Amino acid sequence: MHCIKPTLLYFDDEQASAERLALAANLNLACIERHRFPDEEIKLRLPHTLPDRVVVMRSLHQPNEKLLELLLTCQTARQLGAKHLVLVAPYLGYMRQDKAFQSGEAISQEIIGRFLAQLFDAIITVDPHLHRVKLLQQAIPATQAIAISAAPLLSDVIAARRTNPILIGPDEESLQWVSIAAARHHFEFSVCRKIRLGDHAVQIKLPQISVLGRHVVLMDDVASTGQTFASTAQLLGGAGAKSLAVAVTHALFAQDAIQKIRRAGVQEIWSTDSIPHASNVIYLASCLADAIGKIYGELEFTSKRQDFS
Ligand code: R5P
């Protein structure tokens, strides 16, 4: 059934990462053509025939229009012959709003999660922001939902660039990533406590651990306004850190985030290519390719089992 190579569909703003993934996962590559009408509606054009297995790559930062693109893409892909659709979304937006903090608020994680699960058979992402929900499949109830962690790769970069560093997470949620990265190279680590006062304001309390004269690496899943890293870096500088660096999976870095973080004393910023950015030093293609291989392996296994039953 699966003798034809799967096709990876991508959009032109993600060409470089799509090429890396197609190479790593041995996929045919096809760009989805996009036309924007004067009134802002969009028209998409896919290749006129598709194999039964199709992977769609779309990192969901600045996600609003991309969600519409995915709706148009999936329905068209199925009409053109696709029977199994995988979404590779290295950054998965809308995961932070996982409950109604005030009555009447939309629980975006649940709504977007269900939307994606209706479109795709399988979903692959990297360090999704899961807090109250533990498993990706609870947030996105697709048949297969794989969350890869970039923490080991970030840990390797830190080990290559800093001697005897100390890792600091800016809030309690970051413990899940910081602890994995620390364990890999036996780094010391701790996490701060954070109270978010608004989109651009946070209050940070440093942990008890001494950073005096130490190379400190701040680590988190995502940086958006940069306020979390900037406030934490300022306190760590005041506590005597010898150097300050940032290691982050998703480089959202909205508006003047980078300048804000640098002004707070951070000398280096390292990120993965889940979102294209000048700070990217880690390519996720081979991890994503492994996850695609796993999905196709399970698919073959299930279809063989069905053939024999
Ligand atoms: C939330 O807890 C996340 O892990 C990040 O700490 C947060 O999104 C960073 O946001 P910002 O850069 O806007 O402070």
py3Dmol code that shows the C-alpha trace and the ligand (Angstrom):
import py3Dmol

protein = """\
ATOM      1  CA  MET A   1       0.000   0.000   0.000  1.00  0.00           C
ATOM      2  CA  HIS A   2       2.803   2.461   0.927  1.00  0.00           C
ATOM      3  CA  CYS A   3       5.336   2.005  -1.890  1.00  0.00           C
ATOM      4  CA  ILE A   4       5.164   5.635  -3.024  1.00  0.00           C
ATOM      5  CA  LYS A   5       7.283   8.117  -1.073  1.00  0.00           C
ATOM      6  CA  PRO A   6       5.199  10.480   1.080  1.00  0.00           C
ATOM      7  CA  THR A   7       5.104  14.130   0.057  1.00  0.00           C
ATOM      8  CA  LEU A   8       6.009  17.001   2.358  1.00  0.00           C
ATOM      9  CA  LEU A   9       3.866  20.065   1.650  1.00  0.00           C
ATOM     10  CA  TYR A  10       5.243  23.381   2.852  1.00  0.00           C
ATOM     11  CA  PHE A  11       4.737  27.132   2.468  1.00  0.00           C
ATOM     12  CA  ASP A  12       7.453  29.320   0.949  1.00  0.00           C
ATOM     13  CA  ASP A  13       8.247  31.144   4.206  1.00  0.00           C
ATOM     14  CA  GLU A  14       9.422  27.825   5.680  1.00  0.00           C
ATOM     15  CA  GLN A  15      11.376  26.572   2.688  1.00  0.00           C
ATOM     16  CA  ALA A  16      14.740  26.158   4.435  1.00  0.00           C
ATOM     17  CA  SER A  17      13.414  24.048   7.321  1.00  0.00           C
ATOM     18  CA  ALA A  18      11.161  22.055   4.947  1.00  0.00           C
ATOM     19  CA  GLU A  19      14.166  21.207   2.756  1.00  0.00           C
ATOM     20  CA  ARG A  20      16.119  20.029   5.778  1.00  0.00           C
ATOM     21  CA  LEU A  21      13.176  17.867   6.909  1.00  0.00           C
ATOM     22  CA  ALA A  22      12.541  16.371   3.452  1.00  0.00           C
ATOM     23  CA  LEU A  23      16.195  15.360   3.262  1.00  0.00           C
ATOM     24  CA  ALA A  24      16.282  13.884   6.765  1.00  0.00           C
ATOM     25  CA  ALA A  25      12.971  11.994   6.389  1.00  0.00           C
ATOM     26  CA  ASN A  26      13.360  11.025   2.709  1.00  0.00           C
ATOM     27  CA  LEU A  27      10.178  12.794   1.574  1.00  0.00           C
ATOM     28  CA  ASN A  28       9.262  14.343  -1.755  1.00  0.00           C
ATOM     29  CA  LEU A  29       8.925  18.087  -1.393  1.00  0.00           C
ATOM     30  CA  ALA A  30       6.182  20.331  -2.823  1.00  0.00           C
ATOM     31  CA  CYS A  31       5.446  23.981  -2.135  1.00  0.00           C
ATOM     32  CA  ILE A  32       1.841  25.106  -1.647  1.00  0.00           C
ATOM     33  CA  GLU A  33       1.248  28.156  -3.833  1.00  0.00           C
ATOM     34  CA  ARG A  34      -0.466  31.040  -2.084  1.00  0.00           C
ATOM     35  CA  HIS A  35      -2.321  33.939  -3.624  1.00  0.00           C
ATOM     36  CA  ARG A  36      -3.671  36.840  -1.611  1.00  0.00           C
ATOM     37  CA  PHE A  37      -6.614  38.696  -3.118  1.00  0.00           C
ATOM     38  CA  PRO A  38      -6.875  42.479  -2.676  1.00  0.00           C
ATOM     39  CA  ASP A  39      -9.519  41.949   0.019  1.00  0.00           C
ATOM     40  CA  GLU A  40      -7.059  39.701   1.972  1.00  0.00           C
ATOM     41  CA  GLU A  41      -8.785  36.394   1.199  1.00  0.00           C
ATOM     42  CA  ILE A  42      -6.300  33.684   0.299  1.00  0.00           C
ATOM     43  CA  LYS A  43      -6.244  31.025  -2.397  1.00  0.00           C
ATOM     44  CA  LEU A  44      -4.017  27.950  -2.133  1.00  0.00           C
ATOM     45  CA  ARG A  45      -2.861  25.588  -4.836  1.00  0.00           C
ATOM     46  CA  LEU A  46      -1.491  22.112  -4.070  1.00  0.00           C
ATOM     47  CA  PRO A  47       0.195  19.667  -6.490  1.00  0.00           C
ATOM     48  CA  HIS A  48      -2.570  18.143  -8.672  1.00  0.00           C
ATOM     49  CA  THR A  49      -2.047  14.609  -7.404  1.00  0.00           C
ATOM     50  CA  LEU A  50      -0.834  13.450  -4.036  1.00  0.00           C
ATOM     51  CA  PRO A  51       0.287  10.097  -2.639  1.00  0.00           C
ATOM     52  CA  ASP A  52      -1.745   8.469   0.123  1.00  0.00           C
ATOM     53  CA  ARG A  53       0.720   9.695   2.784  1.00  0.00           C
ATOM     54  CA  VAL A  54       1.213  13.448   3.096  1.00  0.00           C
ATOM     55  CA  VAL A  55       3.094  15.499   5.681  1.00  0.00           C
ATOM     56  CA  VAL A  56       2.243  19.184   6.087  1.00  0.00           C
ATOM     57  CA  MET A  57       4.835  21.438   7.677  1.00  0.00           C
ATOM     58  CA  ARG A  58       3.546  24.575   9.380  1.00  0.00           C
ATOM     59  CA  SER A  59       5.085  26.077  12.467  1.00  0.00           C
ATOM     60  CA  LEU A  60       2.229  27.817  14.257  1.00  0.00           C
ATOM     61  CA  HIS A  61       3.746  31.106  15.415  1.00  0.00           C
ATOM     62  CA  GLN A  62       1.619  34.050  14.218  1.00  0.00           C
ATOM     63  CA  PRO A  63      -0.997  31.314  13.916  1.00  0.00           C
ATOM     64  CA  ASN A  64      -4.294  32.946  13.005  1.00  0.00           C
ATOM     65  CA  GLU A  65      -4.087  32.857   9.225  1.00  0.00           C
ATOM     66  CA  LYS A  66      -2.062  29.641   9.281  1.00  0.00           C
ATOM     67  CA  LEU A  67      -4.962  27.793  10.922  1.00  0.00           C
ATOM     68  CA  LEU A  68      -7.144  28.778   7.992  1.00  0.00           C
ATOM     69  CA  GLU A  69      -4.402  27.666   5.584  1.00  0.00           C
ATOM     70  CA  LEU A  70      -4.362  24.278   7.298  1.00  0.00           C
ATOM     71  CA  LEU A  71      -8.129  23.924   6.910  1.00  0.00           C
ATOM     72  CA  LEU A  72      -7.918  24.677   3.172  1.00  0.00           C
ATOM     73  CA  THR A  73      -4.815  22.484   2.753  1.00  0.00           C
ATOM     74  CA  CYS A  74      -6.172  19.387   4.500  1.00  0.00           C
ATOM     75  CA  GLN A  75      -9.536  19.322   2.798  1.00  0.00           C
ATOM     76  CA  THR A  76      -7.895  19.844  -0.607  1.00  0.00           C
ATOM     77  CA  ALA A  77      -5.172  17.257   0.066  1.00  0.00           C
ATOM     78  CA  ARG A  78      -7.802  14.628   0.882  1.00  0.00           C
ATOM     79  CA  GLN A  79      -9.695  15.469  -2.338  1.00  0.00           C
ATOM     80  CA  LEU A  80      -6.423  15.043  -4.250  1.00  0.00           C
ATOM     81  CA  GLY A  81      -5.749  11.552  -2.904  1.00  0.00           C
ATOM     82  CA  ALA A  82      -4.171  11.894   0.536  1.00  0.00           C
ATOM     83  CA  LYS A  83      -5.450   9.265   2.963  1.00  0.00           C
ATOM     84  CA  HIS A  84      -3.150   9.900   5.919  1.00  0.00           C
ATOM     85  CA  LEU A  85      -2.132  13.418   6.917  1.00  0.00           C
ATOM     86  CA  VAL A  86       0.610  14.306   9.374  1.00  0.00           C
ATOM     87  CA  LEU A  87       1.091  17.840  10.696  1.00  0.00           C
ATOM     88  CA  VAL A  88       4.618  18.849  11.640  1.00  0.00           C
ATOM     89  CA  ALA A  89       4.194  22.021  13.682  1.00  0.00           C
ATOM     90  CA  PRO A  90       7.540  22.550  15.447  1.00  0.00           C
ATOM     91  CA  TYR A  91       5.922  25.416  17.356  1.00  0.00           C
ATOM     92  CA  LEU A  92       2.335  24.840  18.380  1.00  0.00           C
ATOM     93  CA  GLY A  93       0.458  28.058  19.117  1.00  0.00           C
ATOM     94  CA  TYR A  94      -2.580  28.509  21.365  1.00  0.00           C
ATOM     95  CA  MET A  95      -1.362  26.029  23.992  1.00  0.00           C
ATOM     96  CA  ARG A  96      -0.973  28.519  26.859  1.00  0.00           C
ATOM     97  CA  GLN A  97      -4.678  29.262  27.391  1.00  0.00           C
ATOM     98  CA  ASP A  98      -5.499  25.866  28.914  1.00  0.00           C
ATOM     99  CA  LYS A  99      -8.279  27.056  31.215  1.00  0.00           C
ATOM    100  CA  ALA A 100     -10.731  29.921  31.583  1.00  0.00           C
ATOM    101  CA  PHE A 101      -8.865  32.177  34.022  1.00  0.00           C
ATOM    102  CA  GLN A 102     -11.928  34.459  34.077  1.00  0.00           C
ATOM    103  CA  SER A 103     -15.482  33.389  33.326  1.00  0.00           C
ATOM    104  CA  GLY A 104     -16.362  33.669  29.667  1.00  0.00           C
ATOM    105  CA  GLU A 105     -12.820  33.158  28.351  1.00  0.00           C
ATOM    106  CA  ALA A 106     -12.364  30.736  25.451  1.00  0.00           C
ATOM    107  CA  ILE A 107     -10.171  27.746  26.325  1.00  0.00           C
ATOM    108  CA  SER A 108      -8.061  28.065  23.208  1.00  0.00           C
ATOM    109  CA  GLN A 109      -5.958  24.953  23.826  1.00  0.00           C
ATOM    110  CA  GLU A 110      -9.016  22.675  23.749  1.00  0.00           C
ATOM    111  CA  ILE A 111     -10.638  24.386  20.776  1.00  0.00           C
ATOM    112  CA  ILE A 112      -7.545  24.592  18.579  1.00  0.00           C
ATOM    113  CA  GLY A 113      -6.486  21.112  19.699  1.00  0.00           C
ATOM    114  CA  ARG A 114      -9.787  19.602  18.555  1.00  0.00           C
ATOM    115  CA  PHE A 115      -9.660  21.589  15.302  1.00  0.00           C
ATOM    116  CA  LEU A 116      -6.214  20.199  14.437  1.00  0.00           C
ATOM    117  CA  ALA A 117      -7.190  16.662  15.475  1.00  0.00           C
ATOM    118  CA  GLN A 118     -10.160  16.784  13.102  1.00  0.00           C
ATOM    119  CA  LEU A 119      -7.894  17.784  10.211  1.00  0.00           C
ATOM    120  CA  PHE A 120      -4.887  15.530  10.809  1.00  0.00           C
ATOM    121  CA  ASP A 121      -4.368  11.858  11.601  1.00  0.00           C
ATOM    122  CA  ALA A 122      -1.108  12.576  13.395  1.00  0.00           C
ATOM    123  CA  ILE A 123       0.635  15.600  14.881  1.00  0.00           C
ATOM    124  CA  ILE A 124       4.283  16.183  15.728  1.00  0.00           C
ATOM    125  CA  THR A 125       5.492  19.159  17.718  1.00  0.00           C
ATOM    126  CA  VAL A 126       8.370  20.273  19.925  1.00  0.00           C
ATOM    127  CA  ASP A 127       8.150  21.275  23.599  1.00  0.00           C
ATOM    128  CA  PRO A 128       4.456  22.185  23.525  1.00  0.00           C
ATOM    129  CA  HIS A 129       3.460  24.485  26.364  1.00  0.00           C
ATOM    130  CA  LEU A 130       1.538  21.956  28.438  1.00  0.00           C
ATOM    131  CA  HIS A 131       0.977  23.007  32.003  1.00  0.00           C
ATOM    132  CA  ARG A 132      -2.229  21.753  33.594  1.00  0.00           C
ATOM    133  CA  VAL A 133      -2.538  19.111  30.847  1.00  0.00           C
ATOM    134  CA  LYS A 134       0.231  16.519  30.948  1.00  0.00           C
ATOM    135  CA  LEU A 135       0.016  14.721  27.591  1.00  0.00           C
ATOM    136  CA  LEU A 136      -0.109  16.239  24.123  1.00  0.00           C
ATOM    137  CA  GLN A 137      -2.875  13.814  23.165  1.00  0.00           C
ATOM    138  CA  GLN A 138      -5.096  15.339  25.871  1.00  0.00           C
ATOM    139  CA  ALA A 139      -4.678  18.731  24.198  1.00  0.00           C
ATOM    140  CA  ILE A 140      -4.793  17.405  20.632  1.00  0.00           C
ATOM    141  CA  PRO A 141      -6.863  14.221  20.487  1.00  0.00           C
ATOM    142  CA  ALA A 142      -5.452  13.005  17.131  1.00  0.00           C
ATOM    143  CA  THR A 143      -4.813   9.283  16.577  1.00  0.00           C
ATOM    144  CA  GLN A 144      -1.097   9.937  17.085  1.00  0.00           C
ATOM    145  CA  ALA A 145       0.330  12.998  18.818  1.00  0.00           C
ATOM    146  CA  ILE A 146       4.082  13.162  19.392  1.00  0.00           C
ATOM    147  CA  ALA A 147       5.837  15.815  21.480  1.00  0.00           C
ATOM    148  CA  ILE A 148       9.604  15.942  21.050  1.00  0.00           C
ATOM    149  CA  SER A 149      11.756  17.795  23.563  1.00  0.00           C
ATOM    150  CA  ALA A 150      14.571  20.046  22.394  1.00  0.00           C
ATOM    151  CA  ALA A 151      16.011  20.089  25.944  1.00  0.00           C
ATOM    152  CA  PRO A 152      18.742  17.485  25.201  1.00  0.00           C
ATOM    153  CA  LEU A 153      19.845  19.411  22.102  1.00  0.00           C
ATOM    154  CA  LEU A 154      19.896  22.707  24.016  1.00  0.00           C
ATOM    155  CA  SER A 155      21.888  20.963  26.741  1.00  0.00           C
ATOM    156  CA  ASP A 156      24.518  19.864  24.197  1.00  0.00           C
ATOM    157  CA  VAL A 157      24.861  23.423  22.897  1.00  0.00           C
ATOM    158  CA  ILE A 158      25.280  24.726  26.464  1.00  0.00           C
ATOM    159  CA  ALA A 159      27.895  22.043  27.219  1.00  0.00           C
ATOM    160  CA  ALA A 160      29.831  22.985  24.084  1.00  0.00           C
ATOM    161  CA  ARG A 161      29.830  26.707  24.900  1.00  0.00           C
ATOM    162  CA  ARG A 162      30.058  26.998  28.688  1.00  0.00           C
ATOM    163  CA  THR A 163      32.287  25.338  31.281  1.00  0.00           C
ATOM    164  CA  ASN A 164      30.521  24.355  34.492  1.00  0.00           C
ATOM    165  CA  PRO A 165      27.383  26.428  33.860  1.00  0.00           C
ATOM    166  CA  ILE A 166      24.380  26.690  36.124  1.00  0.00           C
ATOM    167  CA  LEU A 167      20.949  26.450  34.481  1.00  0.00           C
ATOM    168  CA  ILE A 168      18.155  28.669  35.728  1.00  0.00           C
ATOM    169  CA  GLY A 169      14.519  28.375  34.662  1.00  0.00           C
ATOM    170  CA  PRO A 170      12.537  31.602  35.033  1.00  0.00           C
ATOM    171  CA  ASP A 171       9.435  29.925  36.469  1.00  0.00           C
ATOM    172  CA  GLU A 172       8.213  26.654  37.948  1.00  0.00           C
ATOM    173  CA  GLU A 173       6.798  25.451  34.615  1.00  0.00           C
ATOM    174  CA  SER A 174      10.281  25.522  33.092  1.00  0.00           C
ATOM    175  CA  LEU A 175      11.438  22.796  35.491  1.00  0.00           C
ATOM    176  CA  GLN A 176      10.294  20.121  33.008  1.00  0.00           C
ATOM    177  CA  TRP A 177      12.831  21.318  30.393  1.00  0.00           C
ATOM    178  CA  VAL A 178      15.579  22.580  32.683  1.00  0.00           C
ATOM    179  CA  SER A 179      15.748  19.315  34.639  1.00  0.00           C
ATOM    180  CA  ILE A 180      16.141  17.225  31.447  1.00  0.00           C
ATOM    181  CA  ALA A 181      18.874  19.511  30.112  1.00  0.00           C
ATOM    182  CA  ALA A 182      20.687  19.539  33.473  1.00  0.00           C
ATOM    183  CA  ALA A 183      20.593  15.761  33.889  1.00  0.00           C
ATOM    184  CA  ARG A 184      22.165  15.152  30.471  1.00  0.00           C
ATOM    185  CA  HIS A 185      25.453  16.928  31.331  1.00  0.00           C
ATOM    186  CA  HIS A 186      25.220  16.951  35.140  1.00  0.00           C
ATOM    187  CA  PHE A 187      24.718  20.717  35.323  1.00  0.00           C
ATOM    188  CA  GLU A 188      23.553  22.396  38.516  1.00  0.00           C
ATOM    189  CA  PHE A 189      20.104  23.904  38.121  1.00  0.00           C
ATOM    190  CA  SER A 190      17.227  25.645  39.802  1.00  0.00           C
ATOM    191  CA  VAL A 191      14.071  27.536  38.892  1.00  0.00           C
ATOM    192  CA  CYS A 192      12.657  30.911  39.899  1.00  0.00           C
ATOM    193  CA  ARG A 193       9.098  31.777  40.873  1.00  0.00           C
ATOM    194  CA  LYS A 194       7.172  34.042  38.559  1.00  0.00           C
ATOM    195  CA  ILE A 195       3.991  36.032  38.870  1.00  0.00           C
ATOM    196  CA  ARG A 196       2.681  37.403  35.572  1.00  0.00           C
ATOM    197  CA  LEU A 197       1.202  40.856  36.073  1.00  0.00           C
ATOM    198  CA  GLY A 198       0.298  41.478  32.397  1.00  0.00           C
ATOM    199  CA  ASP A 199       1.481  40.830  28.831  1.00  0.00           C
ATOM    200  CA  HIS A 200       4.611  42.928  29.374  1.00  0.00           C
ATOM    201  CA  ALA A 201       5.117  42.697  33.132  1.00  0.00           C
ATOM    202  CA  VAL A 202       6.317  39.868  35.376  1.00  0.00           C
ATOM    203  CA  GLN A 203       7.582  39.615  38.930  1.00  0.00           C
ATOM    204  CA  ILE A 204      10.450  37.148  39.438  1.00  0.00           C
ATOM    205  CA  LYS A 205      11.805  35.700  42.670  1.00  0.00           C
ATOM    206  CA  LEU A 206      15.245  34.075  42.359  1.00  0.00           C
ATOM    207  CA  PRO A 207      15.877  30.656  43.927  1.00  0.00           C
ATOM    208  CA  GLN A 208      18.175  30.275  46.956  1.00  0.00           C
ATOM    209  CA  ILE A 209      21.103  28.883  44.915  1.00  0.00           C
ATOM    210  CA  SER A 210      24.179  31.184  44.613  1.00  0.00           C
ATOM    211  CA  VAL A 211      25.137  32.368  41.126  1.00  0.00           C
ATOM    212  CA  LEU A 212      28.054  34.525  42.288  1.00  0.00           C
ATOM    213  CA  GLY A 213      30.895  34.263  39.738  1.00  0.00           C
ATOM    214  CA  ARG A 214      29.034  31.592  37.756  1.00  0.00           C
ATOM    215  CA  HIS A 215      28.253  31.208  34.058  1.00  0.00           C
ATOM    216  CA  VAL A 216      24.444  31.270  34.132  1.00  0.00           C
ATOM    217  CA  VAL A 217      22.259  29.958  31.314  1.00  0.00           C
ATOM    218  CA  LEU A 218      18.586  30.899  31.444  1.00  0.00           C
ATOM    219  CA  MET A 219      16.421  28.234  29.865  1.00  0.00           C
ATOM    220  CA  ASP A 220      12.735  28.097  28.878  1.00  0.00           C
ATOM    221  CA  ASP A 221      10.412  26.694  26.216  1.00  0.00           C
ATOM    222  CA  VAL A 222       9.462  30.023  24.687  1.00  0.00           C
ATOM    223  CA  ALA A 223      10.290  33.720  24.773  1.00  0.00           C
ATOM    224  CA  SER A 224       7.650  36.122  23.509  1.00  0.00           C
ATOM    225  CA  THR A 225       7.957  39.730  24.743  1.00  0.00           C
ATOM    226  CA  GLY A 226      11.282  38.763  26.337  1.00  0.00           C
ATOM    227  CA  GLN A 227      10.139  40.257  29.652  1.00  0.00           C
ATOM    228  CA  THR A 228      10.493  36.978  31.549  1.00  0.00           C
ATOM    229  CA  PHE A 229      14.126  36.522  30.489  1.00  0.00           C
ATOM    230  CA  ALA A 230      14.947  40.223  30.856  1.00  0.00           C
ATOM    231  CA  SER A 231      13.597  40.514  34.419  1.00  0.00           C
ATOM    232  CA  THR A 232      15.302  37.281  35.465  1.00  0.00           C
ATOM    233  CA  ALA A 233      18.612  38.261  33.848  1.00  0.00           C
ATOM    234  CA  GLN A 234      18.595  41.618  35.628  1.00  0.00           C
ATOM    235  CA  LEU A 235      18.215  39.924  39.019  1.00  0.00           C
ATOM    236  CA  LEU A 236      20.884  37.314  38.219  1.00  0.00           C
ATOM    237  CA  GLY A 237      23.302  40.047  37.120  1.00  0.00           C
ATOM    238  CA  GLY A 238      22.618  41.814  40.414  1.00  0.00           C
ATOM    239  CA  ALA A 239      23.313  38.549  42.256  1.00  0.00           C
ATOM    240  CA  GLY A 240      26.823  38.409  40.757  1.00  0.00           C
ATOM    241  CA  ALA A 241      26.538  36.085  37.730  1.00  0.00           C
ATOM    242  CA  LYS A 242      29.810  36.109  35.720  1.00  0.00           C
ATOM    243  CA  SER A 243      28.040  35.673  32.364  1.00  0.00           C
ATOM    244  CA  LEU A 244      24.462  35.353  31.200  1.00  0.00           C
ATOM    245  CA  ALA A 245      23.155  33.401  28.219  1.00  0.00           C
ATOM    246  CA  VAL A 246      19.702  32.279  27.080  1.00  0.00           C
ATOM    247  CA  ALA A 247      18.801  28.838  25.677  1.00  0.00           C
ATOM    248  CA  VAL A 248      15.243  28.615  24.389  1.00  0.00           C
ATOM    249  CA  THR A 249      13.312  26.196  22.191  1.00  0.00           C
ATOM    250  CA  HIS A 250      10.924  28.624  20.497  1.00  0.00           C
ATOM    251  CA  ALA A 251      12.293  32.026  19.456  1.00  0.00           C
ATOM    252  CA  LEU A 252       9.033  33.951  19.169  1.00  0.00           C
ATOM    253  CA  PHE A 253      10.795  37.194  20.183  1.00  0.00           C
ATOM    254  CA  ALA A 254       8.024  39.677  19.494  1.00  0.00           C
ATOM    255  CA  GLN A 255       8.819  43.358  18.800  1.00  0.00           C
ATOM    256  CA  ASP A 256      11.879  44.583  20.780  1.00  0.00           C
ATOM    257  CA  ALA A 257      12.295  41.381  22.828  1.00  0.00           C
ATOM    258  CA  ILE A 258      15.910  40.789  21.790  1.00  0.00           C
ATOM    259  CA  GLN A 259      17.033  44.335  22.634  1.00  0.00           C
ATOM    260  CA  LYS A 260      15.240  44.088  25.993  1.00  0.00           C
ATOM    261  CA  ILE A 261      17.013  40.815  26.832  1.00  0.00           C
ATOM    262  CA  ARG A 262      20.410  42.169  25.760  1.00  0.00           C
ATOM    263  CA  ARG A 263      19.918  45.373  27.766  1.00  0.00           C
ATOM    264  CA  ALA A 264      19.334  43.163  30.805  1.00  0.00           C
ATOM    265  CA  GLY A 265      22.878  41.798  30.411  1.00  0.00           C
ATOM    266  CA  VAL A 266      22.431  38.627  28.321  1.00  0.00           C
ATOM    267  CA  GLN A 267      25.426  38.177  26.024  1.00  0.00           C
ATOM    268  CA  GLU A 268      24.343  35.151  23.957  1.00  0.00           C
ATOM    269  CA  ILE A 269      20.995  33.714  22.823  1.00  0.00           C
ATOM    270  CA  TRP A 270      20.665  30.173  21.433  1.00  0.00           C
ATOM    271  CA  SER A 271      17.442  28.750  19.966  1.00  0.00           C
ATOM    272  CA  THR A 272      16.156  25.935  17.768  1.00  0.00           C
ATOM    273  CA  ASP A 273      14.848  26.454  14.234  1.00  0.00           C
ATOM    274  CA  SER A 274      11.233  25.686  15.302  1.00  0.00           C
ATOM    275  CA  ILE A 275      10.729  29.370  14.428  1.00  0.00           C
ATOM    276  CA  PRO A 276      13.156  30.901  11.913  1.00  0.00           C
ATOM    277  CA  HIS A 277      15.250  33.516  13.786  1.00  0.00           C
ATOM    278  CA  ALA A 278      18.801  34.897  13.803  1.00  0.00           C
ATOM    279  CA  SER A 279      19.447  33.114  17.127  1.00  0.00           C
ATOM    280  CA  ASN A 280      18.824  29.608  15.656  1.00  0.00           C
ATOM    281  CA  VAL A 281      21.757  27.290  16.361  1.00  0.00           C
ATOM    282  CA  ILE A 282      19.918  23.952  16.574  1.00  0.00           C
ATOM    283  CA  TYR A 283      18.246  22.221  13.633  1.00  0.00           C
ATOM    284  CA  LEU A 284      15.370  19.939  14.544  1.00  0.00           C
ATOM    285  CA  ALA A 285      15.113  18.107  11.196  1.00  0.00           C
ATOM    286  CA  SER A 286      16.574  14.784  12.313  1.00  0.00           C
ATOM    287  CA  CYS A 287      14.397  14.603  15.488  1.00  0.00           C
ATOM    288  CA  LEU A 288      11.303  15.464  13.443  1.00  0.00           C
ATOM    289  CA  ALA A 289      12.293  12.849  10.840  1.00  0.00           C
ATOM    290  CA  ASP A 290      12.576  10.205  13.586  1.00  0.00           C
ATOM    291  CA  ALA A 291       9.056  11.084  14.753  1.00  0.00           C
ATOM    292  CA  ILE A 292       7.687  10.797  11.203  1.00  0.00           C
ATOM    293  CA  GLY A 293       9.415   7.384  10.927  1.00  0.00           C
ATOM    294  CA  LYS A 294       7.742   6.315  14.165  1.00  0.00           C
ATOM    295  CA  ILE A 295       4.296   7.355  12.909  1.00  0.00           C
ATOM    296  CA  TYR A 296       4.733   5.515   9.613  1.00  0.00           C
ATOM    297  CA  GLY A 297       6.128   2.482  11.451  1.00  0.00           C
ATOM    298  CA  GLU A 298       3.000   2.293  13.627  1.00  0.00           C
ATOM    299  CA  LEU A 299       0.788   2.828  10.579  1.00  0.00           C
ATOM    300  CA  GLU A 300       2.413  -0.112   8.734  1.00  0.00           C
ATOM    301  CA  PHE A 301       2.111  -2.235  11.865  1.00  0.00           C
ATOM    302  CA  THR A 302      -1.602  -1.442  12.270  1.00  0.00           C
ATOM    303  CA  SER A 303      -2.396  -2.077   8.604  1.00  0.00           C
ATOM    304  CA  LYS A 304      -0.509  -5.413   8.658  1.00  0.00           C
ATOM    305  CA  ARG A 305      -2.393  -6.442  11.802  1.00  0.00           C
ATOM    306  CA  GLN A 306      -5.674  -5.561  10.080  1.00  0.00           C
ATOM    307  CA  ASP A 307      -4.642  -7.614   6.982  1.00  0.00           C
ATOM    308  CA  PHE A 308      -4.126 -10.653   9.191  1.00  0.00           C
ATOM    309  CA  SER A 309      -7.246 -10.276  11.323  1.00  0.00           C
TER     310      SER A 309
END
"""
ligand_1 = """\
14
R5P
C 5.206 30.827 30.035
O 5.169 30.476 31.173
C 6.361 30.513 29.144
O 7.080 29.408 29.559
C 7.301 31.697 29.017
O 7.950 31.923 30.242
C 6.568 32.930 28.596
O 5.696 32.676 27.521
C 7.539 34.008 28.207
O 6.820 35.133 27.815
P 7.495 36.558 27.726
O 8.740 36.430 26.892
O 6.443 37.394 27.033
O 7.760 37.047 29.113
"""
view = py3Dmol.view(width=600, height=400)
view.addModel(protein, "pdb")
view.setStyle({"model": 0}, {"cartoon": {"style": "trace"}})
view.addModel(ligand_1, "xyz")
view.setStyle({"model": 1}, {"stick": {}})
view.zoomTo()
view.show()
